[in-house]
Every structure is written in C-alpha cells, then in structure tokens.
Amino acid sequence: MKYHLDALDPGEFERLCGALLVAQGFRVRRVSRPGERDHGIDFWAESNDDTQWIVQAKLLSRDRMPMSELRRVLLDLNRALAITGTQTALLMTTTPVSARVTDELPPAPNVLIWDAEMLESILDGEPLIRDEFLSYLESKERFDAFAEQGVPRSGPSSDDLLNTLKAIPEGSGWQAYENVCVRYSITYSYPHSGCPRFRAPARTAWTDGMLSTP
C-alpha cells in the first residue's frame, strides 16, 4: 500500500521510524531530541543477535534523493560507524532508492537502506502502527482544512476602525482621532503581543496649531 510518509514533519517521521524499529525487534534509544544536532545519527539500536546499529531517519519531500546527497549521507554513516565502533548503519528514508541507484554507489556493505517501498512494506505488516499512522494523518488533514478556512479574527476589523473614524464629528480635532486609533491598537495587540506603549507628542507651536479645535 502507498502511504504519504512525506506528509509528516522530520520529528514525526523519526518517531514513526522508532516505532517500526521496535516492531522489528530492535531495542532502540534516541540519540537526541527532534530538532537537536545529532551528527547524522537519530537512533542507537540493538538487534536480537546483539548487533549494534546506528540509524538515520531522512525525510525528503522530493520523489527522488539526488545521487550527490545519497552519497553524502552514506559517507556520513560510514564515518559514524568508524567513530562509534558499531557494526551496522541503517538509513530510513521517505524516498525510493532503486537497485540501479544502489549499484552506482560506492561499496558500503555495512550500510543498509530502508527506502519508501521498504517502510511501506513494514507498515503493511504492522497493522497497529499502520492504523495509528493513518488516523494521525487524517487528523492532520482535518486540522489543515479547518485552519485554511480563514477563521475570522476576534475583535474589531479594519472596516470597524474606518467607520468609527468617519463617525467622528467634523471639528473634533486630532485628539479624537488619536484616541480612537490608540483604543483599536490596544484591542488588536493585547493580550497577544502585550499592550503597546505610546509616547505623548512633544508640544510645539506647530502641533498646538494642528491639534487645536477650529
């Protein structure tokens, strides 16, 4: 079955990969929290035969991973194997990696790739994870649809402000207009971004003339 793995964000995809690893019998430990620097390693994993693994979860929105990027990722994993002393590295990615592509890569016998097709196959065999995954995607889609409806903002609109300004009687002076603008500014800004601060204008002969009532 085809799943929309790229509908997840990087942190969500990492959690899905962790769940799939556990379902495959691995003992898994996260290297870092989502968003933190992890040097290309997302999980430490141990298989049933006590083999030590390092795992990178790579989410891409593209249909294909560029060869240059794939080479770089595999090189990073090979380096990580040498540094950590683990036996096997695993790349889990949302993009398909064909046999033709792997044939063009430098030999890396200790680095395995679980591409989109492999992950979808594992999901097919894990109905509990699959159903939770599909339910989560559906809830994300419902929320996105709701958010895109243009939920009206509470409080006065710009039309309200213009109508209030137009209703000020002629000859009321600039102070009346200023009071309305300040009141609407506070309504829009507080409590979301805090009450705005206003500075009283310096009084000069010019401003006295402008602010005086005819």
C-alpha positions in Angstrom: 0.0 0.0 0.0 1.2 3.5 -0.8 1.5 5.8 2.2 2.1 9.5 2.3 5.2 9.4 4.5 6.3 12.8 3.4 3.2 14.3 4.9 5.0 14.1 8.3 7.5 16.6 9.6 11.0 15.4 10.5 10.2 14.8 14.1 7.1 12.9 13.3 9.0 10.7 10.8 11.7 10.0 13.4 9.0 8.8 15.8 7.5 6.6 13.2 10.9 5.1 12.3 11.5 4.4 16.0 8.1 2.6 16.3 8.9 0.5 13.2 12.3 -0.5 14.5 10.8 -1.6 17.8 8.2 -3.6 15.9 11.0 -5.3 14.0 12.5 -6.5 17.3 15.2 -3.8 17.9 16.0 -2.3 21.2 16.0 1.4 20.4 17.4 4.5 22.1 17.1 8.0 20.7 20.4 9.9 20.2 18.8 13.4 20.6 15.5 15.1 20.7 13.9 16.1 17.4 15.5 19.4 16.1 18.7 19.0 18.1 22.1 18.4 16.5 22.6 14.7 16.2 25.6 14.4 13.8 23.5 12.3 11.4 22.5 9.6 13.9 18.9 9.6 15.2 18.9 6.2 17.0 21.1 3.6 18.6 19.6 0.2 18.0 20.4 -3.3 19.1 19.1 -6.3 17.2 18.2 -9.7 18.7 21.6 -11.1 17.9 23.2 -8.2 19.9 24.5 -6.4 16.8 24.9 -2.7 17.4 23.3 -0.4 14.8 23.2 3.4 14.2 20.2 4.7 12.4 19.4 7.9 10.5 15.9 8.9 9.5 15.9 11.0 6.4 12.6 12.7 5.4 12.5 14.3 2.0 9.6 15.9 0.2 11.1 15.0 -3.2 10.3 11.8 -5.1 14.0 11.1 -5.6 17.0 11.7 -3.4 19.8 13.3 -5.5 22.7 11.0 -6.0 25.1 13.6 -4.5 23.0 13.8 -1.3 22.7 10.0 -1.1 26.5 9.7 -1.4 27.0 12.3 1.3 24.6 10.5 3.7 26.2 7.1 3.2 29.7 8.7 3.6 28.5 10.3 6.9 27.1 6.9 8.1 30.4 5.2 7.2 32.3 7.7 9.2 29.9 7.3 12.1 30.5 3.6 12.0 34.2 4.1 12.3 33.8 6.6 15.2 31.3 4.7 17.2 32.6 1.2 16.6 29.2 -0.1 15.8 28.7 -2.9 13.2 25.9 -1.7 11.0 24.3 1.5 9.9 20.7 2.0 8.6 19.3 4.8 6.5 15.5 5.1 6.7 14.1 7.5 4.1 10.8 8.6 2.6 12.1 8.4 -1.0 12.5 5.3 -3.2 16.1 4.1 -3.8 16.2 1.7 -6.8 18.6 -1.2 -7.3 20.1 0.8 -10.2 20.9 3.7 -7.9 22.5 1.5 -5.3 24.6 -0.2 -7.9 26.1 3.2 -8.8 27.0 3.9 -5.2 30.4 3.2 -3.7 30.6 -0.2 -1.9 29.2 0.1 1.7 28.5 -3.4 2.9 27.8 -2.3 6.4 25.2 0.4 5.5 21.6 -0.7 4.7 18.9 1.4 3.2 15.2 1.1 4.0 13.6 3.3 1.4 9.9 4.3 1.0 9.0 0.9 -0.5 10.6 -1.0 2.3 9.0 1.2 5.0 5.6 0.8 3.3 6.0 -2.9 3.3 6.8 -2.9 7.0 3.8 -0.7 7.7 1.6 -3.2 5.8 2.8 -5.9 8.2 2.2 -3.9 11.4 -1.5 -3.1 11.5 -1.4 -1.4 14.9 1.3 1.1 13.8 -0.3 1.5 10.3 -3.8 2.3 11.7 -2.4 4.8 14.2 -0.3 6.4 11.4 -3.3 6.7 9.1 -5.5 8.0 11.9 -2.9 10.6 12.7 -2.6 11.7 9.0 -6.3 12.1 8.8 -6.4 14.3 11.9 -3.6 16.4 10.4 -5.6 16.8 7.2 -8.7 17.7 9.1 -6.9 20.4 11.1 -5.2 21.8 7.9 -8.6 22.0 6.3 -10.0 23.8 9.3 -7.1 26.2 9.5 -7.3 27.1 5.8 -11.0 28.2 6.2 -9.9 31.6 7.2 -11.2 31.6 10.8 -12.4 35.2 11.5 -10.3 37.0 14.0 -12.0 38.1 17.2 -12.2 41.8 17.9 -12.8 44.7 15.6 -12.0 44.7 11.9 -10.3 47.4 9.8 -13.7 48.3 8.5 -14.9 48.9 12.1 -11.9 51.3 12.6 -12.6 53.2 9.4 -16.3 53.6 10.2 -15.5 54.8 13.7 -13.1 57.4 12.3 -15.7 58.5 9.8 -18.3 58.9 12.5 -16.1 61.5 14.4 -17.9 64.9 14.1 -16.1 67.4 12.0 -14.1 69.9 14.0 -13.4 67.4 16.9 -9.7 67.9 16.5 -6.9 65.4 16.1 -7.2 64.2 19.7 -10.4 62.5 18.9 -8.9 60.6 16.0 -5.8 59.7 18.1 -7.9 58.3 20.9 -9.8 56.0 18.5 -6.6 54.7 16.9 -5.0 54.1 20.3 -8.1 52.2 21.5 -8.1 49.9 18.4 -4.4 49.4 18.7 -4.7 48.1 22.2 -7.6 45.9 21.2 -5.6 44.2 18.5 -2.3 43.9 20.4 -3.3 43.0 23.9 -3.1 40.3 25.2 -1.5 38.6 22.2 1.6 40.7 22.0 1.3 42.9 25.1 -0.1 46.3 25.5 1.6 48.7 23.1 3.3 51.8 24.6 2.6 55.2 23.2 4.6 58.4 23.7 2.9 61.7 24.0 3.9 64.0 21.2 6.1 66.9 22.1 4.1 70.1 22.2 5.2 72.8 19.9 3.6 75.9 18.4 3.1 73.8 15.2 1.4 70.9 16.9 -0.7 73.2 19.1 -2.0 74.7 15.9 -2.7 71.3 14.3 -4.3 69.8 17.4 -6.5 72.8 18.3 -10.2 72.7 17.6 -11.2 75.1 14.9 
